Amino acid sequence: MAAPLGGGSAGLARPIDVPSQRGTGFRPMTAAPESKSSRGAHWLELFFDLVMVAYISQIAHTLHGDPSWTQTLAFFAFLAIAWWAWVNATITMNLFGARITPMIWITVTLGMVALGVMAASVAEATTDRAAAFALGNAAIRLVWVFPWLKNRRASGAPWWRPILYSVVPASLWLVSIFTAPPWQYVLWATALAIEIAILSFLGRSKQTWLNETLNVEHLSERVGLLVVIVFGESILTIISELDSHWSATSALTGFLGFAAVSMLAWIFFGRASSGVTLGLRRLQLAGSVGGIRDTVMYLPFVLVAGVAMFASALGTAVAEAGHHLPQGAALCLGAGISLFFLASAAESLRYGAPWRDVAIWAPTGIVLPWILVPLAASLPAEAVIAASVVIIAVLVVLTEISTRRLRTRRDERELVAES
């Protein structure tokens, strides 16, 4: 999930100002309560994530070169389809996968196979492989209905809810195989909308059960590990393009791209390791299932999309070293960085970080990267990537300033408490 910048391991892990439950202002919180049953991600889930990143890599590859607006919109649409399948897997495993039973093992394995079919067919999902893509989507949604039906009494969900959530969308995907475009795409969008609507709008009793049952440590680790692999895919893209375009200029561009990815990863993981977990615990304490939903399901999608767009632009820059970066790639470069910081800012605020701290870095991180688009029209690709490195370096400094401010306030509170 998006790192709570200016309030992660150096900030949110210590006392900060968070909204009081009465909504009367801000109150200091010195620690978050321990989860009832803390647990980490199982290696089977990480295996599933590898297939997910293979899918992301496939659709990110469609942005290489000079992507059009149509290709960019298709990227977001196809990423959303797989992202919600990943959300289904993550929430199901969080609620029912503390012990890896044979049924869970088989379910996750079948889910990986289905996601693999989606990954292999997504590049031509609107043409020759539409049937395979739809079949994979139907299968990955059907497999998750069995844990929900098996644990129906524990969850308190009526029998029809898993059917409506999983079987109905899967049926629409299957029907789409025999439907010609554009109605085929309407069925795809409808299937996805049903899932999002059902999981987004929950009754009070369902929210209470989820709030008491969700393991926030597991959720934090699941999203963080997925982002790790997505960052790794960015490095793989740089290396692959350098291998295909071996020259001194391409090597320089690759080195600059590696530096840019490393600094973004440092901003994310240097701030998020404990801050995300504490932020989720606070939302859980307040009974904010909507806040947990936003910071686990929606905002990480924006961040992952940004990193994937950034990675595709870096790969294009390595291939085009010594030449101008195509406009589509320049847009992906600027938009990728901007989306990264947009998601981070929204997540920080959702966790309760004061706007005055987020404002130190958020406007710069969201707006400044767009200057790379006009620069690409007059500078070679390697110079544009160098400019992105400078921008990200500035943002590293700004997030550090925000963290120091939080640390200073914490120390002041401790002095007051001791006196």
Backbone torsions as a table, in degrees:
resi	resn	phi	psi	omega
1	MET	NA	164.4	-177.1
2	ALA	-62.7	134.6	-179.4
3	ALA	-67.5	137.8	175.9
4	PRO	-76.9	78.6	-172.3
5	LEU	-58.8	141.0	-177.0
6	GLY	75.6	11.8	-179.1
7	GLY	-166.9	40.6	-179.9
8	GLY	-100.1	-128.5	-175.6
9	SER	-63.3	-23.2	177.4
10	ALA	-99.3	-1.9	-176.2
11	GLY	-131.9	-69.1	-177.3
12	LEU	-66.6	-21.0	178.8
13	ALA	-71.4	-10.5	179.9
14	ARG	-123.3	177.5	-176.2
15	PRO	-60.0	131.1	173.2
16	ILE	-139.3	174.2	176.0
17	ASP	-84.7	123.8	175.5
18	VAL	-128.4	156.7	-178.5
19	PRO	-62.2	135.3	175.9
20	SER	-71.1	154.9	-178.0
21	GLN	-67.3	-23.3	177.9
22	ARG	-83.5	-8.8	177.3
23	GLY	73.1	24.7	-177.3
24	THR	-96.4	6.2	-179.9
25	GLY	146.8	-142.2	179.2
26	PHE	-120.9	146.1	177.7
27	ARG	-131.4	148.9	178.0
28	PRO	-75.8	137.7	174.2
29	MET	-122.5	120.8	-174.8
30	THR	-89.1	-22.1	-179.9
31	ALA	-163.2	155.9	175.4
32	ALA	-102.9	150.0	-179.2
33	PRO	-68.7	153.1	178.2
34	GLU	-73.3	145.0	177.0
35	SER	-68.8	151.0	-177.7
36	LYS	-64.1	-36.8	-175.9
37	SER	-145.4	74.8	-178.0
38	SER	-65.6	136.7	176.2
39	ARG	-153.2	157.4	-179.5
40	GLY	-102.1	-177.7	179.6
41	ALA	-77.3	143.5	177.2
42	HIS	-84.0	152.1	-177.7
43	TRP	-62.6	-25.3	177.9
44	LEU	-63.7	-35.9	177.1
45	GLU	-68.9	-35.7	177.4
46	LEU	-67.0	-35.5	175.8
47	PHE	-61.7	-42.1	177.0
48	PHE	-61.3	-40.3	179.9
49	ASP	-63.3	-34.1	178.3
50	LEU	-61.7	-39.2	177.1
51	VAL	-67.8	-38.3	178.3
52	MET	-61.1	-43.4	-179.7
53	VAL	-69.2	-31.4	174.1
54	ALA	-61.5	-39.3	176.6
55	TYR	-63.8	-46.7	179.9
56	ILE	-60.2	-40.3	179.2
57	SER	-62.3	-39.3	-180.0
58	GLN	-63.4	-44.9	-178.1
59	ILE	-77.9	-29.7	176.6
60	ALA	-65.3	-31.1	179.9
61	HIS	-63.5	-25.3	178.6
62	THR	-69.5	-14.2	178.8
63	LEU	-93.5	-3.4	178.7
64	HIS	-66.6	147.1	178.9
65	GLY	89.7	-121.5	-177.2
66	ASP	-128.0	76.0	-175.3
67	PRO	-67.8	146.4	176.8
68	SER	-87.3	173.4	176.2
69	TRP	-63.1	-35.5	178.9
70	THR	-63.5	-44.1	178.6
71	GLN	-64.9	-36.5	179.3
72	THR	-67.5	-43.2	176.9
73	LEU	-63.8	-39.1	177.1
74	ALA	-63.2	-37.5	177.2
75	PHE	-57.8	-48.9	-179.9
76	PHE	-64.3	-40.1	-178.9
77	ALA	-64.6	-46.8	-178.3
78	PHE	-72.2	-30.2	174.7
79	LEU	-67.5	-40.4	179.7
80	ALA	-61.6	-38.3	-179.4
81	ILE	-61.6	-49.0	179.9
82	ALA	-72.9	-33.4	-179.4
83	TRP	-60.4	-42.9	-178.6
84	TRP	-69.3	-30.5	173.1
85	ALA	-64.3	-37.5	176.8
86	TRP	-67.1	-39.6	176.8
87	VAL	-60.0	-45.0	177.6
88	ASN	-55.7	-46.2	-178.9
89	ALA	-64.4	-44.0	-176.4
90	THR	-65.7	-46.8	-179.2
91	ILE	-66.6	-41.9	179.6
92	THR	-62.4	-45.1	179.0
93	MET	-67.5	-34.0	178.9
94	ASN	-64.5	-40.8	-176.4
95	LEU	-82.7	-36.6	-170.5
96	PHE	-124.1	0.7	-173.1
97	GLY	-109.1	23.4	178.2
98	ALA	-61.1	-34.1	175.2
99	ARG	-116.2	124.4	-177.8
100	ILE	-80.4	94.7	178.1
101	THR	-85.0	166.8	176.0
102	PRO	-56.0	-36.4	179.8
103	MET	-65.8	-42.6	178.4
104	ILE	-63.9	-42.5	179.5
105	TRP	-58.3	-49.0	-179.4
106	ILE	-65.1	-41.4	-179.1
107	THR	-60.8	-48.6	-179.0
108	VAL	-65.3	-39.1	179.6
109	THR	-62.9	-45.0	177.5
110	LEU	-64.6	-35.9	176.2
111	GLY	-62.4	-39.5	178.0
112	MET	-65.3	-41.0	178.3
113	VAL	-61.7	-45.2	179.9
114	ALA	-62.6	-43.3	178.9
115	LEU	-66.3	-33.0	176.2
116	GLY	-64.8	-38.9	175.8
117	VAL	-63.1	-41.1	177.2
118	MET	-61.8	-42.9	-179.1
119	ALA	-64.6	-39.9	-178.0
120	ALA	-71.5	-22.7	-174.9
121	SER	-108.2	-10.0	-171.0
122	VAL	-64.6	-31.2	-178.2
123	ALA	-63.4	-26.4	178.6
124	GLU	-124.6	34.4	-176.1
125	ALA	-68.3	-20.4	179.0
126	THR	-95.9	2.6	-179.2
127	THR	-129.9	-111.0	-170.2
128	ASP	-69.3	-25.0	-173.6
129	ARG	-109.6	21.9	-179.5
130	ALA	-61.2	-39.0	-179.4
131	ALA	-65.0	-43.8	179.3
132	ALA	-64.6	-40.2	179.3
133	PHE	-63.7	-44.3	179.0
134	ALA	-65.5	-39.5	179.3
135	LEU	-63.8	-42.5	177.4
136	GLY	-62.0	-41.5	178.5
137	ASN	-65.0	-40.9	177.9
138	ALA	-62.8	-44.2	-177.0
139	ALA	-65.2	-43.4	-175.4
140	ILE	-70.0	-21.1	176.7
141	ARG	-86.5	-28.4	178.4
142	LEU	-73.3	-34.9	-174.3
143	VAL	-64.9	-28.5	-176.2
144	TRP	-82.7	-5.7	179.5
145	VAL	-73.3	-27.2	-175.2
146	PHE	-68.7	-45.7	175.4
147	PRO	-60.4	-35.7	-179.8
148	TRP	-68.7	-41.5	178.4
149	LEU	-67.7	-38.3	179.9
150	LYS	-65.3	-35.9	-176.9
151	ASN	-104.4	26.1	-174.9
152	ARG	-60.7	-41.0	-178.8
153	ARG	-66.9	-41.3	-179.5
154	ALA	-65.2	-37.8	-178.1
155	SER	-81.8	-19.8	-178.1
156	GLY	75.5	10.9	-178.7
157	ALA	-81.8	136.5	175.8
158	PRO	-65.3	156.7	-173.6
159	TRP	-60.6	-29.7	-174.9
160	TRP	-77.2	-19.5	-175.8
161	ARG	-65.5	-48.0	175.8
162	PRO	-61.7	-33.4	178.3
163	ILE	-64.5	-47.7	-179.8
164	LEU	-65.0	-36.8	-175.9
165	TYR	-76.2	-37.4	-173.0
166	SER	-109.9	-50.3	-172.7
167	VAL	-70.8	-41.6	-179.0
168	VAL	-64.0	-50.5	176.2
169	PRO	-59.4	-39.6	178.4
170	ALA	-61.6	-38.3	178.6
171	SER	-64.3	-39.7	178.3
172	LEU	-63.9	-38.7	176.6
173	TRP	-62.8	-41.0	-179.9
174	LEU	-67.6	-41.8	178.4
175	VAL	-62.1	-33.9	-178.1
176	SER	-63.7	-22.1	178.5
177	ILE	-60.2	-32.9	-176.4
178	PHE	-102.7	15.7	-178.1
179	THR	-116.8	134.6	-179.4
180	ALA	-82.5	151.0	173.2
181	PRO	-61.8	151.2	3.6
182	PRO	-87.3	-5.1	-178.6
183	TRP	-65.2	-25.5	175.1
184	GLN	-59.0	-44.4	-179.8
185	TYR	-70.3	-30.2	175.8
186	VAL	-63.6	-41.5	177.7
187	LEU	-64.3	-40.4	177.2
188	TRP	-60.1	-48.2	-178.8
189	ALA	-64.2	-38.4	179.2
190	THR	-65.5	-41.7	178.9
191	ALA	-60.6	-44.1	179.6
192	LEU	-67.7	-40.3	-179.5
193	ALA	-62.3	-37.2	178.8
194	ILE	-61.6	-46.3	179.6
195	GLU	-60.9	-48.6	-177.4
196	ILE	-62.8	-41.7	-178.0
197	ALA	-65.0	-44.7	-177.2
198	ILE	-66.2	-40.0	-178.3
199	LEU	-81.1	-18.9	-178.5
200	SER	-87.1	-31.0	-177.0
201	PHE	-114.5	101.6	-175.2
202	LEU	-115.0	148.6	175.2
203	GLY	-71.1	166.6	-176.9
204	ARG	-61.1	-43.3	-178.6
205	SER	-65.1	-38.7	178.9
206	LYS	-67.0	-39.6	178.2
207	GLN	-63.9	-39.7	179.5
208	THR	-63.1	-44.6	-179.8
209	TRP	-64.4	-43.9	179.0
210	LEU	-62.8	-42.4	-178.1
211	ASN	-62.9	-35.6	-179.7
212	GLU	-80.9	-22.4	-171.5
213	THR	-102.3	-33.3	-177.2
214	LEU	-59.7	136.5	177.5
215	ASN	-99.4	105.6	-172.1
216	VAL	-70.8	-29.2	176.9
217	GLU	-63.2	-42.0	179.0
218	HIS	-64.7	-44.3	179.0
219	LEU	-60.7	-44.3	179.9
220	SER	-60.6	-44.9	-179.0
221	GLU	-68.4	-38.4	-177.9
222	ARG	-61.1	-49.0	-178.6
223	VAL	-68.8	-40.7	179.6
224	GLY	-61.4	-41.1	-180.0
225	LEU	-68.7	-35.2	176.3
226	LEU	-63.5	-42.2	179.2
227	VAL	-64.7	-36.2	175.3
228	VAL	-54.4	-48.5	-176.3
229	ILE	-69.1	-35.4	177.9
230	VAL	-65.4	-41.1	173.9
231	PHE	-61.3	-39.7	178.0
232	GLY	-63.3	-36.0	177.5
233	GLU	-65.1	-31.5	176.3
234	SER	-62.1	-43.6	177.9
235	ILE	-65.1	-40.5	178.9
236	LEU	-61.3	-38.6	178.0
237	THR	-61.5	-44.1	178.8
238	ILE	-61.3	-46.3	-178.1
239	ILE	-65.0	-42.0	-179.4
240	SER	-62.1	-44.5	179.5
241	GLU	-68.8	-34.7	177.4
242	LEU	-66.6	-37.2	177.4
243	ASP	-62.6	-35.7	-178.8
244	SER	-83.8	-19.9	-176.7
245	HIS	-132.4	69.1	-172.7
246	TRP	-79.6	110.5	176.1
247	SER	-161.6	165.8	-179.5
248	ALA	-63.9	-39.5	-179.1
249	THR	-68.3	-39.9	177.2
250	SER	-66.2	-37.5	178.3
251	ALA	-63.7	-41.7	177.1
252	LEU	-62.6	-43.4	179.2
253	THR	-63.6	-40.7	177.9
254	GLY	-63.2	-40.6	178.2
255	PHE	-63.1	-43.1	178.9
256	LEU	-64.9	-39.9	177.5
257	GLY	-63.6	-40.2	177.6
258	PHE	-61.7	-41.8	178.7
259	ALA	-62.8	-40.7	180.0
260	ALA	-63.8	-46.6	179.4
261	VAL	-63.1	-41.2	-178.7
262	SER	-62.4	-40.6	-179.9
263	MET	-69.6	-39.1	175.6
264	LEU	-62.9	-42.1	178.3
265	ALA	-64.4	-37.8	178.7
266	TRP	-63.8	-42.6	177.8
267	ILE	-61.0	-43.8	-177.6
268	PHE	-68.8	-58.9	-171.8
269	PHE	-79.4	-25.6	177.0
270	GLY	-70.2	-18.6	-178.0
271	ARG	-110.5	-17.3	-165.6
272	ALA	-101.5	-15.3	-167.4
273	SER	-55.0	-49.5	178.2
274	SER	-105.8	-24.5	-177.1
275	GLY	-63.0	-38.9	-179.3
276	VAL	-65.0	-45.7	-179.4
277	THR	-61.6	-44.0	179.5
278	LEU	-65.4	-38.9	177.6
279	GLY	-62.2	-41.5	178.6
280	LEU	-67.9	-37.3	177.3
281	ARG	-62.5	-40.7	179.8
282	ARG	-64.7	-41.0	176.0
283	LEU	-63.7	-38.1	178.9
284	GLN	-66.5	-40.7	177.2
285	LEU	-59.9	-39.3	-179.7
286	ALA	-79.0	-2.8	-178.6
287	GLY	72.2	24.9	-175.4
288	SER	-92.8	80.7	175.7
289	VAL	-63.9	-34.0	176.7
290	GLY	-62.5	-38.6	177.6
291	GLY	-66.0	-41.7	176.9
292	ILE	-63.7	-42.1	178.0
293	ARG	-58.2	-47.9	-176.8
294	ASP	-62.3	-41.7	-173.6
295	THR	-85.7	-7.5	177.9
296	VAL	-111.3	-35.0	-172.7
297	MET	-101.5	-48.2	-169.5
298	TYR	-90.4	-55.1	-174.5
299	LEU	-65.6	-38.3	175.6
300	PRO	-61.3	-29.9	175.6
301	PHE	-59.6	-44.0	179.2
302	VAL	-63.0	-42.8	-178.7
303	LEU	-66.7	-45.4	179.9
304	VAL	-63.0	-39.8	176.7
305	ALA	-60.9	-41.5	178.9
306	GLY	-63.1	-44.8	179.8
307	VAL	-64.2	-40.2	179.4
308	ALA	-65.1	-41.6	177.3
309	MET	-64.6	-41.6	178.1
310	PHE	-61.1	-43.5	-179.9
311	ALA	-63.3	-41.4	179.9
312	SER	-63.7	-38.7	178.9
313	ALA	-67.3	-37.5	177.6
314	LEU	-63.9	-41.8	178.1
315	GLY	-61.8	-41.5	177.5
316	THR	-64.1	-40.0	-180.0
317	ALA	-62.8	-40.3	177.3
318	VAL	-63.4	-41.4	-180.0
319	ALA	-68.6	-31.6	-176.1
320	GLU	-102.3	17.3	-179.1
321	ALA	-55.5	134.0	-176.8
322	GLY	91.1	-7.8	178.5
323	HIS	-126.6	171.8	177.8
324	HIS	-72.0	142.5	176.2
325	LEU	-74.7	128.8	178.7
326	PRO	-56.3	150.8	-176.1
327	GLN	-59.6	-41.3	179.2
328	GLY	-60.6	-40.6	178.2
329	ALA	-67.7	-38.6	177.9
330	ALA	-62.8	-39.0	176.9
331	LEU	-65.0	-40.0	177.1
332	CYS	-64.4	-37.2	-180.0
333	LEU	-63.8	-52.6	-179.4
334	GLY	-66.4	-43.8	-179.0
335	ALA	-65.8	-35.9	-179.3
336	GLY	-61.7	-47.6	178.7
337	ILE	-65.8	-42.8	-178.7
338	SER	-61.3	-44.3	179.3
339	LEU	-65.0	-35.9	177.4
340	PHE	-57.3	-47.9	-177.0
341	PHE	-79.5	-27.2	174.2
342	LEU	-63.6	-47.4	178.4
343	ALA	-63.3	-40.5	-179.7
344	SER	-64.7	-41.5	179.5
345	ALA	-65.2	-45.9	-179.5
346	ALA	-62.3	-38.9	-180.0
347	GLU	-69.3	-40.2	177.9
348	SER	-59.3	-45.2	179.6
349	LEU	-66.9	-36.3	179.5
350	ARG	-65.8	-31.8	177.0
351	TYR	-76.5	-12.8	178.4
352	GLY	105.5	10.2	177.7
353	ALA	-65.7	138.5	179.5
354	PRO	-62.1	138.8	180.0
355	TRP	-59.0	-33.7	-177.9
356	ARG	-62.0	-27.0	177.1
357	ASP	-83.3	-40.9	178.8
358	VAL	-64.7	-33.4	-177.3
359	ALA	-66.0	-15.8	179.2
360	ILE	-64.5	-36.9	-173.9
361	TRP	-121.5	-25.4	-171.9
362	ALA	-62.7	-52.0	-179.1
363	PRO	-58.5	-39.8	178.3
364	THR	-64.1	-45.3	-178.0
365	GLY	-66.9	-29.8	-178.1
366	ILE	-84.5	-37.2	-171.7
367	VAL	-95.8	-46.1	-171.0
368	LEU	-58.8	-38.1	-178.4
369	PRO	-57.6	-22.6	-178.8
370	TRP	-68.9	-14.4	176.4
371	ILE	-66.0	-18.3	-180.0
372	LEU	-66.9	-25.1	-178.2
373	VAL	-66.5	-53.2	176.6
374	PRO	-67.1	-30.7	178.0
375	LEU	-62.1	-35.0	-177.9
376	ALA	-64.5	-21.5	-179.0
377	ALA	-76.9	-17.7	-175.7
378	SER	-123.7	-10.5	-177.1
379	LEU	-119.7	153.3	175.5
380	PRO	-68.7	163.8	-173.7
381	ALA	-57.3	-40.9	-177.2
382	GLU	-65.6	-33.3	178.4
383	ALA	-70.4	-35.5	178.1
384	VAL	-66.6	-41.0	177.4
385	ILE	-66.2	-38.0	175.7
386	ALA	-60.3	-40.2	178.0
387	ALA	-63.9	-37.8	178.0
388	SER	-65.8	-35.3	176.7
389	VAL	-62.6	-42.4	178.7
390	VAL	-62.8	-44.4	-179.9
391	ILE	-60.8	-46.5	-179.0
392	ILE	-66.6	-35.8	176.9
393	ALA	-62.3	-40.8	176.1
394	VAL	-60.3	-41.2	-179.4
395	LEU	-69.5	-31.1	173.3
396	VAL	-60.3	-44.2	179.6
397	VAL	-63.9	-43.6	-178.0
398	LEU	-65.5	-40.9	178.2
399	THR	-67.1	-32.2	177.0
400	GLU	-67.9	-38.8	176.2
401	ILE	-60.9	-44.0	178.3
402	SER	-60.7	-42.0	179.4
403	THR	-64.3	-40.9	179.7
404	ARG	-64.7	-36.1	177.2
405	ARG	-63.5	-42.6	177.2
406	LEU	-63.0	-41.1	-179.6
407	ARG	-65.6	-38.3	179.3
408	THR	-63.9	-44.2	178.7
409	ARG	-63.6	-36.3	177.8
410	ARG	-63.7	-45.3	-179.4
411	ASP	-64.4	-36.8	178.3
412	GLU	-64.5	-40.4	177.8
413	ARG	-64.2	-40.4	179.6
414	GLU	-63.9	-38.1	177.5
415	LEU	-65.0	-41.2	178.8
416	VAL	-64.7	-42.3	-179.4
417	ALA	-64.2	-38.3	-179.7
418	GLU	-70.2	-31.5	-178.6
419	SER	-81.3	NA	NA
